[in-house]
Amino acid sequence: MNISLYDLSVWVLPLIIAITFHEAAHGFVAHALGDNTAYDRGRVSFNPLRHIDPFGTLMLPGMLLLAHSPFLFGYAKPVPVNFRALRHPRIDMVWVALAGPATNIALALVAAAAFHMLPIPPLDGGRVAVGLLPKPLGIPLARLEPFGMLILIGILILLPLAGSQFGLNLDIISTILRTTTGYVIRLLLVVTGNA
């Protein structure tokens, strides 16, 4: 039962964001293509409360989290779409259906880009930093590239392990993710009008 706020932010928050954006995307595309059903029912929204299914969004992921499942999934209330109201029902139905998964793929790419933007060569962020820094700082950073993967292993695995031996939290990446997650939560609260 040992679930921390960090565990919730790492597992539950991304799930709620993914489900919310997925369902809102279906409704947004349907609205853009002529069907106002979801829009009229307030489902073209990034407010997670409009999309939560008590079992699929809360209970199922909660049970998987408590069971220490290696994966987490859930679902939301399906967005109502009247396919006959679409301007071109046959092809527009495809676009509405693709909107949700495409949004999830885009979210995954954004999350992956955040890791790749760490300023450590050979990650993309390291190369960006080398290009933007003044030469006296950029050249030494560029020389780290052959050791970049070792540095990442040290930051991701060895540093937290060493810190735990001395009772210190040296998990830099988790701290960065926790801070970023806090900003995302605040942004979502502002966007959904719950701030």
N, C-alpha and C positions, 0 to 999 in steps of 0.2 A: 504493500500500500504506500510505499515510500515515494510519492510523486511530488516533485518540487514545482515551483512557479516556472522555473526554467524548462522543465519537462513539458509543462503545458504550453509554454510559448513556442517550443521547438516542434511539438507534434500537433497540438490542437489549433493554434493560431493559423499556421499554414493551411490546415484542412478547412477551417472556416473561411479563410480568404479565397481558397481555390473553389469551394462550393459556391460561395456568394458571387464571385466574378463569373463563374461558369453559368449559373442560372441567369444573372443579369445580362450576360452576353446574348443568351437565347432570346430574352425579351427585347433587348435593344435592337437586334437584327430583325426580329419579327416586326417591331414597330417601324423600323426604317423601310421595310419592304411592304408595308400596308396594313398589317394586323395590329390593332390597338388593344387587343384583349389584355395582355400582360401590363401594358402601360396604364390602362384604365383601372386595373386592380392593384396598382402600386408595386408591381414586381420588376419594373425596370429601375432597379435601385441597388446601390452598393451597401445598403443597410442589411446586415446579416439577419436581423430579426424578421425581415420580410420573407426570408427563404428557409428558415429553420424548420426542419421536420423533427418532432420530439424524439422519435426513435433513430432515424437515419443520421441526424446531425449531432445528437447529444448522446443517446444511450449506446448505440453501436460503437462509435469511436471510443467512448468511455470504457466500455467492457474490454475492447481490444487493448487499450492503454493499461488498464488494471491487470490484464492477463500478460503484460509484457510482450505483446505480439511484435514480431519483427517488422510489421507493416501496419499502417493505419488507413482506413478508408471510411467513407460515409456517403450520405446523399442528402439532398435537400428536397423540399416540395417542388415538384416539376412546375415549370413556368407554363401557364396556359397559353396555347397557341391555336388559333383557328386558321388552319391551313387554307381554307376556302377564301379567307379574307385577304390572303397574300395576292399581290398583283400578278405573279406568275407562279401559281401554287406548286407545280411540279418541281421547278428548279429552285424556287425560293425556299421550299421545304428543306432542300439540301443545305442551303446557306444557313438557315436557322439551326439545323442540327449540327453543322460544323462549328458554329460560333462558340459553343461551350468548350469542346476539346481544344480548339485553336487558342482560346484564351488561357487554358491551363498550360499549354505548351509555351506560350509567351511568358507566363509567370515563371515557369521553370527556367527558361532561358535568362530571364532577368536575375533570378536567384543564382544561377551558375555564373553569370557575369560578375556578380558581387564578389565571389571567391576569386575569380580570375583577375580581378582588378586589385588584388593585394599587391603592394609595390615591391615585389620580390621577383627578380628575373629567374627563370624564363617565363613566368606568368605574364600575361598581357599588361597587367598593371605595372609590373616592373619595367617593361619596355617603355610604357608611357612615361613613367617617372624618369627614366634615363633620358628620354627625349626632352622633357620639360625642365629638368633640373639644370642649374648652371654647371659648366664642364667640371669644375673642381669637385662637385658632388656626384654628377652623373657618371663620370668615368669609373670611380671606385665601385659604384653600384653595378655598373655593367660588368665589371670583373667578377662579380659574385655569381654570374649566370651558371658556370659549371657546377657550382655548389648549391644552386637554388633548391633542388629537390631535397637535399640533405637539410637545408635550412627549414624548409616546410615541414619535414618529418620532425625536426627538433621542436618547432613551434607547436605543431599539432599534437605530438605524442610525448616526446621526451621532456619538454618543459613542464607540462601539467603533471607528469609522473614525478619529476624531481620536486616540484612544488608541494605535492601532496605528502612527500616524505618529511617535509619541514613544516607542514601545516599551513602552507601558503597557497593561495589560488593564483597560479601562473598560467591559467588557461586563457590566453590573450584572445584567441578566435571566439571562444564562447562569450567573452566580455564584449567584443565588437558586435557579435550577433545579438546579444541581449540588449545592447544600446540601440542597435538598428531596429530591433523588434519593438522596443519602447517607442521609438519615433513613428513606426508604422502604425502601432496601436493608437497613438495620439492623432495621427493623420486620419485614420479610419473614423475615430470618434468625431473629429471635426467635420469630415465629409458627410457622415451620416446624421449630423446634427445632435449627437449625444455628448458633446464636449462640455 
